[in-house]
Amino acid sequence: MRSLTRRAALALALLPALALTPRPAHAAETLTELNFGLVSTEGSTNLKAQWEPFLADMSKAIGMKVVGSYPSDYAGVIEAMRFNKVQIGWFGNASAIQAVDRSDGEVFVQKTYAAGSKG
């Protein structure tokens, strides 16, 4: 979890602008909490234990409640984004492209491994 938090430091730095800027399709809505979509590949209980400390830290950093959403597949996160039920998500390359194409998503950060290669 510690390495996940370090790798996501850039995401936290960029998140306030993303969280506070409404998407054009939902300009009339004001967010009171940020829903973070995470695909539950090994069961939501395990994923929650890994991500809840990060989401709590993110909530403190941006001054807004951050809630984890744990659909069973990427399509669930992408569809939730499409209907503004999820505002941000953790995606792989292929699913990120689908989120851009199908849900008006925007890629704003890329993971970099300790050795310098991109994720």
PABA-98209 format. One record per atom (N, C-alpha, C): x, y, z negated; residue number from 1; atom name. Coordinates in nm, 3 decimals, padded with zeros to 5 digits, m for minus. Layout:
ATOM/X/Y/Z/NUM/CA
...
end
This chain:
ATOM/00.083/m00.120/00.000/1/N
ATOM/00.000/00.000/00.000/1/CA
ATOM/00.087/00.125/00.000/1/C
ATOM/00.198/00.119/m00.069/2/N
ATOM/00.286/00.235/m00.077/2/CA
ATOM/00.335/00.276/00.061/2/C
ATOM/00.376/00.179/00.145/3/N
ATOM/00.423/00.212/00.278/3/CA
ATOM/00.310/00.266/00.365/3/C
ATOM/00.187/00.216/00.343/4/N
ATOM/00.072/00.267/00.417/4/CA
ATOM/00.050/00.414/00.384/4/C
ATOM/00.063/00.450/00.257/5/N
ATOM/00.044/00.589/00.216/5/CA
ATOM/00.151/00.679/00.278/5/C
ATOM/00.275/00.633/00.280/6/N
ATOM/00.382/00.714/00.340/6/CA
ATOM/00.359/00.732/00.489/6/C
ATOM/00.321/00.625/00.558/7/N
ATOM/00.300/00.635/00.702/7/CA
ATOM/00.181/00.723/00.736/7/C
ATOM/00.089/00.734/00.644/8/N
ATOM/m00.030/00.814/00.670/8/CA
ATOM/m00.017/00.958/00.624/8/C
ATOM/00.099/00.998/00.575/9/N
ATOM/00.117/01.135/00.527/9/CA
ATOM/00.087/01.237/00.636/9/C
ATOM/00.128/01.208/00.758/10/N
ATOM/00.098/01.298/00.868/10/CA
ATOM/m00.051/01.307/00.892/10/C
ATOM/m00.118/01.192/00.883/11/N
ATOM/m00.263/01.193/00.902/11/CA
ATOM/m00.330/01.281/00.797/11/C
ATOM/m00.283/01.276/00.674/12/N
ATOM/m00.339/01.360/00.569/12/CA
ATOM/m00.316/01.507/00.598/12/C
ATOM/m00.200/01.538/00.653/13/N
ATOM/m00.170/01.677/00.685/13/CA
ATOM/m00.262/01.730/00.795/13/C
ATOM/m00.298/01.644/00.889/14/N
ATOM/m00.382/01.685/01.000/14/CA
ATOM/m00.531/01.670/00.971/14/C
ATOM/m00.566/01.591/00.871/15/N
ATOM/m00.705/01.559/00.846/15/CA
ATOM/m00.795/01.677/00.812/15/C
ATOM/m00.749/01.776/00.733/16/N
ATOM/m00.842/01.886/00.702/16/CA
ATOM/m00.898/01.955/00.825/16/C
ATOM/m00.818/01.974/00.926/17/N
ATOM/m00.868/02.038/01.048/17/CA
ATOM/m00.970/01.950/01.116/17/C
ATOM/m00.946/01.819/01.118/18/N
ATOM/m01.041/01.726/01.180/18/CA
ATOM/m01.170/01.720/01.099/18/C
ATOM/m01.158/01.708/00.969/19/N
ATOM/m01.275/01.690/00.885/19/CA
ATOM/m01.364/01.814/00.881/19/C
ATOM/m01.305/01.930/00.893/20/N
ATOM/m01.382/02.053/00.879/20/CA
ATOM/m01.426/02.113/01.012/20/C
ATOM/m01.383/02.051/01.122/21/N
ATOM/m01.424/02.099/01.254/21/CA
ATOM/m01.531/02.006/01.308/21/C
ATOM/m01.656/02.051/01.314/22/N
ATOM/m01.762/01.962/01.363/22/CA
ATOM/m01.741/01.927/01.510/22/C
ATOM/m01.775/01.805/01.544/23/N
ATOM/m01.769/01.763/01.684/23/CA
ATOM/m01.880/01.834/01.759/23/C
ATOM/m01.861/01.870/01.886/24/N
ATOM/m01.960/01.946/01.961/24/CA
ATOM/m02.099/01.885/01.960/24/C
ATOM/m02.110/01.754/01.969/25/N
ATOM/m02.241/01.690/01.974/25/CA
ATOM/m02.316/01.704/01.842/25/C
ATOM/m02.245/01.737/01.735/26/N
ATOM/m02.307/01.745/01.604/26/CA
ATOM/m02.279/01.879/01.538/26/C
ATOM/m02.269/01.984/01.617/27/N
ATOM/m02.229/02.115/01.567/27/CA
ATOM/m02.321/02.168/01.458/27/C
ATOM/m02.450/02.130/01.460/28/N
ATOM/m02.544/02.181/01.362/28/CA
ATOM/m02.528/02.113/01.226/28/C
ATOM/m02.461/01.998/01.221/29/N
ATOM/m02.443/01.926/01.096/29/CA
ATOM/m02.325/01.980/01.017/29/C
ATOM/m02.340/01.982/00.885/30/N
ATOM/m02.230/02.017/00.797/30/CA
ATOM/m02.196/01.892/00.717/30/C
ATOM/m02.072/01.849/00.723/31/N
ATOM/m02.031/01.729/00.652/31/CA
ATOM/m02.018/01.756/00.504/31/C
ATOM/m02.074/01.668/00.423/32/N
ATOM/m02.056/01.675/00.278/32/CA
ATOM/m01.963/01.564/00.231/32/C
ATOM/m01.944/01.462/00.314/33/N
ATOM/m01.848/01.356/00.287/33/CA
ATOM/m01.795/01.304/00.420/33/C
ATOM/m01.677/01.248/00.415/34/N
ATOM/m01.612/01.196/00.534/34/CA
ATOM/m01.616/01.044/00.527/34/C
ATOM/m01.669/00.981/00.630/35/N
ATOM/m01.676/00.836/00.637/35/CA
ATOM/m01.562/00.784/00.723/35/C
ATOM/m01.481/00.695/00.665/36/N
ATOM/m01.360/00.643/00.728/36/CA
ATOM/m01.386/00.498/00.766/36/C
ATOM/m01.389/00.469/00.896/37/N
ATOM/m01.416/00.334/00.945/37/CA
ATOM/m01.292/00.247/00.948/37/C
ATOM/m01.301/00.131/00.885/38/N
ATOM/m01.191/00.035/00.879/38/CA
ATOM/m01.247/m00.103/00.914/38/C
ATOM/m01.185/m00.170/01.008/39/N
ATOM/m01.234/m00.300/01.051/39/CA
ATOM/m01.198/m00.406/00.947/39/C
ATOM/m01.297/m00.479/00.906/40/N
ATOM/m01.281/m00.581/00.804/40/CA
ATOM/m01.250/m00.716/00.868/40/C
ATOM/m01.123/m00.738/00.899/41/N
ATOM/m01.081/m00.862/00.966/41/CA
ATOM/m01.063/m00.977/00.868/41/C
ATOM/m01.034/m00.949/00.743/42/N
ATOM/m01.010/m01.055/00.646/42/CA
ATOM/m01.105/m01.049/00.528/42/C
ATOM/m01.216/m00.983/00.544/43/N
ATOM/m01.313/m00.968/00.437/43/CA
ATOM/m01.306/m00.829/00.376/43/C
ATOM/m01.421/m00.770/00.357/44/N
ATOM/m01.423/m00.631/00.310/44/CA
ATOM/m01.368/m00.615/00.169/44/C
ATOM/m01.377/m00.718/00.085/45/N
ATOM/m01.326/m00.707/m00.051/45/CA
ATOM/m01.175/m00.685/m00.050/45/C
ATOM/m01.102/m00.764/00.030/46/N
ATOM/m00.956/m00.746/00.039/46/CA
ATOM/m00.920/m00.611/00.098/46/C
ATOM/m00.992/m00.571/00.202/47/N
ATOM/m00.964/m00.444/00.268/47/CA
ATOM/m00.991/m00.327/00.174/47/C
ATOM/m01.099/m00.334/00.100/48/N
ATOM/m01.131/m00.228/00.004/48/CA
ATOM/m01.020/m00.213/m00.099/48/C
ATOM/m00.969/m00.324/m00.150/49/N
ATOM/m00.862/m00.318/m00.250/49/CA
ATOM/m00.737/m00.250/m00.193/49/C
ATOM/m00.711/m00.272/m00.065/50/N
ATOM/m00.594/m00.212/m00.001/50/CA
ATOM/m00.614/m00.064/00.030/50/C
ATOM/m00.732/m00.026/00.072/51/N
ATOM/m00.755/00.110/00.123/51/CA
ATOM/m00.813/00.207/00.021/51/C
ATOM/m00.882/00.163/m00.083/52/N
ATOM/m00.948/00.255/m00.175/52/CA
ATOM/m00.851/00.354/m00.240/52/C
ATOM/m00.730/00.314/m00.281/53/N
ATOM/m00.637/00.415/m00.336/53/CA
ATOM/m00.601/00.523/m00.233/53/C
ATOM/m00.582/00.483/m00.108/54/N
ATOM/m00.552/00.578/m00.001/54/CA
ATOM/m00.670/00.674/00.020/54/C
ATOM/m00.792/00.619/00.024/55/N
ATOM/m00.910/00.703/00.044/55/CA
ATOM/m00.930/00.799/m00.072/55/C
ATOM/m00.901/00.755/m00.194/56/N
ATOM/m00.910/00.844/m00.311/56/CA
ATOM/m00.808/00.957/m00.300/56/C
ATOM/m00.686/00.924/m00.259/57/N
ATOM/m00.584/01.028/m00.241/57/CA
ATOM/m00.624/01.125/m00.130/57/C
ATOM/m00.681/01.072/m00.022/58/N
ATOM/m00.725/01.156/00.088/58/CA
ATOM/m00.835/01.251/00.041/58/C
ATOM/m00.927/01.198/m00.038/59/N
ATOM/m01.036/01.279/m00.091/59/CA
ATOM/m00.982/01.397/m00.172/59/C
ATOM/m00.884/01.370/m00.257/60/N
ATOM/m00.822/01.478/m00.336/60/CA
ATOM/m00.753/01.579/m00.246/60/C
ATOM/m00.685/01.530/m00.143/61/N
ATOM/m00.607/01.617/m00.055/61/CA
ATOM/m00.695/01.711/00.027/61/C
ATOM/m00.811/01.665/00.069/62/N
ATOM/m00.895/01.749/00.154/62/CA
ATOM/m01.011/01.815/00.079/62/C
ATOM/m01.032/01.778/m00.047/63/N
ATOM/m01.138/01.839/m00.126/63/CA
ATOM/m01.277/01.796/m00.083/63/C
ATOM/m01.288/01.678/m00.029/64/N
ATOM/m01.418/01.625/00.016/64/CA
ATOM/m01.420/01.476/m00.014/64/C
ATOM/m01.534/01.424/m00.052/65/N
ATOM/m01.547/01.282/m00.078/65/CA
ATOM/m01.519/01.204/00.051/65/C
ATOM/m01.435/01.100/00.041/66/N
ATOM/m01.403/01.013/00.154/66/CA
ATOM/m01.454/00.873/00.119/66/C
ATOM/m01.539/00.819/00.205/67/N
ATOM/m01.601/00.690/00.180/67/CA
ATOM/m01.555/00.591/00.285/67/C
ATOM/m01.512/00.473/00.241/68/N
ATOM/m01.473/00.369/00.334/68/CA
ATOM/m01.594/00.298/00.392/68/C
ATOM/m01.589/00.271/00.520/69/N
ATOM/m01.693/00.194/00.590/69/CA
ATOM/m01.622/00.073/00.649/69/C
ATOM/m01.675/m00.048/00.627/70/N
ATOM/m01.605/m00.171/00.661/70/CA
ATOM/m01.687/m00.263/00.753/70/C
ATOM/m01.712/m00.220/00.876/71/N
ATOM/m01.782/m00.309/00.970/71/CA
ATOM/m01.697/m00.432/01.002/71/C
ATOM/m01.759/m00.535/01.056/72/N
ATOM/m01.688/m00.660/01.082/72/CA
ATOM/m01.606/m00.657/01.211/72/C
ATOM/m01.625/m00.555/01.295/73/N
ATOM/m01.546/m00.547/01.419/73/CA
ATOM/m01.533/m00.402/01.464/73/C
ATOM/m01.442/m00.380/01.561/74/N
ATOM/m01.419/m00.244/01.610/74/CA
ATOM/m01.542/m00.184/01.675/74/C
ATOM/m01.622/m00.267/01.741/75/N
ATOM/m01.743/m00.215/01.805/75/CA
ATOM/m01.834/m00.147/01.702/75/C
ATOM/m01.838/m00.202/01.581/76/N
ATOM/m01.918/m00.142/01.475/76/CA
ATOM/m01.868/m00.004/01.436/76/C
ATOM/m01.736/00.012/01.427/77/N
ATOM/m01.678/00.143/01.394/77/CA
ATOM/m01.704/00.241/01.508/77/C
ATOM/m01.684/00.195/01.631/78/N
ATOM/m01.703/00.283/01.748/78/CA
ATOM/m01.848/00.327/01.761/78/C
ATOM/m01.942/00.237/01.742/79/N
ATOM/m02.083/00.275/01.748/79/CA
ATOM/m02.121/00.368/01.633/79/C
ATOM/m02.065/00.343/01.515/80/N
ATOM/m02.091/00.433/01.402/80/CA
ATOM/m02.036/00.572/01.431/80/C
ATOM/m01.922/00.580/01.498/81/N
ATOM/m01.868/00.711/01.538/81/CA
ATOM/m01.959/00.777/01.640/81/C
ATOM/m02.010/00.697/01.731/82/N
ATOM/m02.097/00.752/01.836/82/CA
ATOM/m02.218/00.823/01.777/82/C
ATOM/m02.270/00.771/01.666/83/N
ATOM/m02.388/00.830/01.603/83/CA
ATOM/m02.353/00.910/01.477/83/C
ATOM/m02.225/00.949/01.465/84/N
ATOM/m02.174/01.033/01.356/84/CA
ATOM/m02.197/00.974/01.218/84/C
ATOM/m02.198/00.842/01.208/85/N
ATOM/m02.205/00.775/01.078/85/CA
ATOM/m02.065/00.754/01.023/85/C
ATOM/m01.965/00.756/01.111/86/N
ATOM/m01.824/00.749/01.076/86/CA
ATOM/m01.756/00.863/01.151/86/C
ATOM/m01.673/00.940/01.082/87/N
ATOM/m01.608/01.054/01.146/87/CA
ATOM/m01.461/01.028/01.178/87/C
ATOM/m01.402/00.928/01.117/88/N
ATOM/m01.261/00.897/01.139/88/CA
ATOM/m01.244/00.747/01.123/88/C
ATOM/m01.146/00.690/01.194/89/N
ATOM/m01.124/00.547/01.184/89/CA
ATOM/m00.979/00.510/01.206/89/C
ATOM/m00.945/00.389/01.166/90/N
ATOM/m00.811/00.332/01.185/90/CA
ATOM/m00.825/00.231/01.298/90/C
ATOM/m00.763/00.259/01.413/91/N
ATOM/m00.779/00.177/01.532/91/CA
ATOM/m00.646/00.126/01.585/91/C
ATOM/m00.653/00.017/01.658/92/N
ATOM/m00.541/m00.027/01.740/92/CA
ATOM/m00.548/00.046/01.873/92/C
ATOM/m00.453/00.021/01.961/93/N
ATOM/m00.447/00.094/02.088/93/CA
ATOM/m00.571/00.075/02.174/93/C
ATOM/m00.611/m00.049/02.199/94/N
ATOM/m00.724/m00.076/02.288/94/CA
ATOM/m00.854/m00.021/02.231/94/C
ATOM/m00.876/m00.040/02.101/95/N
ATOM/m01.000/00.010/02.041/95/CA
ATOM/m01.000/00.163/02.034/95/C
ATOM/m00.884/00.224/02.021/96/N
ATOM/m00.877/00.371/02.021/96/CA
ATOM/m00.921/00.426/02.155/96/C
ATOM/m00.881/00.360/02.263/97/N
ATOM/m00.925/00.402/02.397/97/CA
ATOM/m01.076/00.391/02.409/97/C
ATOM/m01.132/00.283/02.357/98/N
ATOM/m01.278/00.268/02.359/98/CA
ATOM/m01.347/00.376/02.277/98/C
ATOM/m01.289/00.410/02.163/99/N
ATOM/m01.348/00.516/02.079/99/CA
ATOM/m01.347/00.650/02.152/99/C
ATOM/m01.241/00.677/02.226/100/N
ATOM/m01.234/00.800/02.305/100/CA
ATOM/m01.340/00.797/02.415/100/C
ATOM/m01.348/00.688/02.487/101/N
ATOM/m01.440/00.677/02.600/101/CA
ATOM/m01.586/00.670/02.558/101/C
ATOM/m01.618/00.596/02.453/102/N
ATOM/m01.757/00.569/02.417/102/CA
ATOM/m01.813/00.657/02.307/102/C
ATOM/m01.726/00.716/02.225/103/N
ATOM/m01.774/00.790/02.108/103/CA
ATOM/m01.720/00.931/02.098/103/C
ATOM/m01.663/00.982/02.206/104/N
ATOM/m01.606/01.116/02.206/104/CA
ATOM/m01.499/01.130/02.098/104/C
ATOM/m01.426/01.020/02.072/105/N
ATOM/m01.320/01.022/01.972/105/CA
ATOM/m01.199/01.096/02.024/105/C
ATOM/m01.108/01.124/01.934/106/N
ATOM/m00.983/01.189/01.969/106/CA
ATOM/m00.871/01.127/01.887/106/C
ATOM/m00.767/01.082/01.953/107/N
ATOM/m00.651/01.027/01.884/107/CA
ATOM/m00.567/01.144/01.835/107/C
ATOM/m00.536/01.147/01.704/108/N
ATOM/m00.462/01.262/01.652/108/CA
ATOM/m00.336/01.223/01.578/108/C
ATOM/m00.310/01.094/01.561/109/N
ATOM/m00.187/01.052/01.495/109/CA
ATOM/m00.153/00.911/01.542/109/C
ATOM/m00.024/00.882/01.549/110/N
ATOM/00.022/00.750/01.589/110/CA
ATOM/00.118/00.699/01.482/110/C
ATOM/00.103/00.573/01.445/111/N
ATOM/00.189/00.512/01.345/111/CA
ATOM/00.330/00.494/01.400/111/C
ATOM/00.429/00.521/01.317/112/N
ATOM/00.568/00.497/01.351/112/CA
ATOM/00.626/00.402/01.247/112/C
ATOM/00.683/00.291/01.292/113/N
ATOM/00.743/00.194/01.201/113/CA
ATOM/00.875/00.247/01.147/113/C
ATOM/00.922/00.189/01.038/114/N
ATOM/01.045/00.233/00.972/114/CA
ATOM/01.165/00.233/01.068/114/C
ATOM/01.165/00.138/01.164/115/N
ATOM/01.276/00.131/01.260/115/CA
ATOM/01.265/00.234/01.372/115/C
ATOM/01.153/00.309/01.375/116/N
ATOM/01.135/00.414/01.474/116/CA
ATOM/01.044/00.381/01.590/116/C
ATOM/01.007/00.252/01.606/117/N
ATOM/00.917/00.217/01.716/117/CA
ATOM/00.775/00.263/01.684/117/C
ATOM/00.699/00.289/01.790/118/N
ATOM/00.562/00.339/01.775/118/CA
ATOM/00.464/00.223/01.763/118/C
ATOM/00.360/00.243/01.685/119/N
ATOM/00.256/00.143/01.666/119/CA
ATOM/00.135/00.176/01.747/119/C
end
